[in-house]
Amino acid sequence: MVTDLREAPATAELIQLMSADGTRHADPTWDSYVEDIDQETLRGFYRDMAAARRLDEEGTALQRQGQLLLWVPLRGQEGAQVGAGRATAKQDYLFPTYREHAVALTRGVQIAEMLRVFRGISHGGWNPISTGFHNYTMVLAAQTPHAVGYAMGVKQDQKGWDAAQLKEDGTAVMAFFGDGSSSEGDVHESMVFAASFNAPVVFFCQNNQWAISVPFEVQSRVPLVNRAAGYGFPGVRVDGNDVLAVHAVTRWAMERARNGGGPVLIEAVTYRRGAHTTADDPTKYRSRDEEVDWDDRDPLLRVERHLRANGTGDEFFAAVQAEADVMAADLRATAMAFPTPSIEESFKNVYAEPHSLVAEELAWFREYQAGFAPEGAQAEGNEEEAGA
């Protein structure tokens, strides 16, 4: 296994193990971290990515049909998320943003549970303790200080453990964020604390080229990975559409964290092929030519090309599609059965204790509703009379 990377400086070199045409490239530095990844495991990676994409399509459709308040697409980022998620151990703890649906799948989160947040009927949706996958964070970059604080706590819990036990049972923490979030002060402060306390945390940035409508070149004049050097810990820049390379880099970083090596910054260079959210229209700020340029680098297409070149036939891909269709049908049935809670319930969730301002607003809302009820009832009565 590679050991000299423990003190590696940040570098803008893009790590890639599988090119866009599916060709596998040997790499003396990173191959040892994926030497156990055979064709069957790669088929599993593909199945995960395909499931995540089908989930994304169904989530978008449900939102357009009024069944979800919002949906956050991940199309194009499946390779980065599956590669990272599959590199974690059961005892690790992950802090997502609001787009890590594929990571959630790798941690055993039930798909239907993800939709509860976007339906507006839950503040969580799944058990973060049993999955090791924290609830989604809607506030930009707020999860990064949470992740570092958790990692600092983990380190305190593990004090006194010998090196062998740390390697066997140690916990590493991973914080996901986007290139847009990297401009937030929370990220800077988190990295300062992580470096100061040598916290076992990996910062995983999915640079999808757009902070909503702001292109990456406006956000940063240098590759984001270069920032790691300023905090005094390693940074690695990886092709985020190469699930194999992401897996290798993340596995190294998480093992390093578990073994007391401290924080690492991973910049996974990928592309958001859809909208930022279903409230967004990317045609207003980016060109079709740019989108087409990234089409051939699609993470699913890359693995499919590799698998086909190594003997995987149509039967496998047809089976994966059939599995995804069944999953989508179950997902839709579950979503359509979600309850529609009373709006008044929302007022109860603002504060833990009763609040005079909330009570005042609830009284106004009830008065507002009452003002419509008689008119609606009268109109309905008039329609019935007219029909008679």
Disulfide bonds with the S-S distance in Angstrom:
none
